[in-house]
Amino acid sequence: MAKAKKINSLKAFKFVEELAGVQEFAHKRNGLRILIWRDKSAPVVALNVTYLVGSRNEAGGYTGSTHLLEHLMFKGSKKFNKETGKLIDKIVFGMGAKSNASTWFDRTNYWELFPKVRLSELMALEADRMRGAILDESDRKSEMTVVRNELERYDNNPSEALEIEVWATAFREHPYHHPTIGWRSDVENVSIERLRYFYNDFYWPNNAYLTVAGDVEIEEVLRLTDRYFGKVKRSTNAIPPMYTTEPVQEGPRRVTVSRAGELPVLMVAHKVPQALAGDTPALEILAGVLGKGKSSRLYRALVDTGLATSITSRNMAFHDCGLFITIVQIVPGKNIEEIEKLVLAEYQRIIEVGITGEELEREKYNATVEQAFAKDGPLGLVSIINEAVAIGDWRIAMRYADLIDKVKGESVQFVAGKYLLATASTTGHFIPKQLKQ
């Protein structure tokens, strides 16, 4: 009888593909996608559930809903709650596991890292809160206060406050306009009914990926997945699509934030395409050449010369589009406008002349090593797969090194000329305000 159940469990899945040791399956009844990676080096397992819902799925009036739900889904579910005596945090930490969750523009994820013998229990927990979360008004009030405190920390951090304004200025129609944490008035006033409505729109097996990595057997993972998640029905209605697109920007935009603070901050941002676009690997190399590490051009031009305390460039490409952004923490007393000119001049040099072969090879090496460290071990692997799932293709996480290796110097020069245009720029200044004594 037990053997028959095992066979039936395996029949519940369709094998999709295997890449770099990661096997993908789909549950035939409810559409849940499962990614499994075996690593026998230690008796631990990482489990991650990625929901394809983030702040891009919100609109005015309920911004921050995804993040608030992230908090509420730790408060209890149908089988794991105060009444049953099975509190989620108490169970997880009681078994010596680590657990957390995060919300971003395109996804929300919940993860655990635990001894392999606890896999069944944690599968049961995640399956139960997928559709059984208890969304209670008293919990909403208490967690709203917690989130409001997070908002205040953002407000008190000049770089964070400026970056929120830069994104809001760069994106006028697309929901990347608003921060993942939400606007304060929405966070404070969204009703529990509206949060339940949002939960019932997006938190379904056919809008989720389950990733399991570590000391596991494929058949065991599939059997437990069918046992717990197989009972969860797919959504009755279609998952609501996000169809708002950002119009083409037709001129430079600027924003200034002036409040109490110590260091002036400069941010120069340019629109870039979705992360799955073919130009993304070259943009990653461009970010490294310009502003990652002490060998980067802008570090040498600004930090080594005493004009700035720090500088970083990032290619922040997401599911739909994104920003290529350079952030400079400026030494007090230095002229922010002049430093902005220096940044743009370095951009222009790459547009006109390109990068050196030495820079190309250095940044290829740095990008590859950085990702290798990031995916080291079960938790690292599920984390990078989580981000790849969010942008639309988990396989990118496993192909990243190959994509980077194929980048040519002329490709970096090409994307610089294509995207680092004044007409597509948004520039932000943080100017510290002197408080009256």
Secondary structure, DSSP 8 states (H G I E B T S, - for coil): -HHHHHHHHHHTEEEEEEETTEEEEEETTT--EEEEEE-TTSSEEEEEEEES--GGG--TTSTTHHHHHHHHTTT-BSSSSTTTT--HHHHHHHTT-EEEEEE-SS-EEEEEEEEGGGHHHHHHHHHHHHHHB---HHHHHHHHHHHHHHHHHHHT-HHHHHHHHHHHHH-SSSGGGS-TT--HHHHHH--HHHHHHHHHHH-SGGGEEEEEEES--HHHHHHHHHHHGGGS---SS-------------S-EEEEEEES-SS-EEEEEEEEE-TTSTTHHHHHHHHHHHHSSTTSHHIIIIITTTSEEEEEEEEEE-SSEEEEEEEEEE-TTS-HHHHHHHHHHHHHHHHHH---HHHHHHHHHHHHHHHHHHT-HHHHHHHHHHHHHHHT-THHHHHHHHHHHT--HHHHHHHHHHH--GGGEEEEEEEE-----
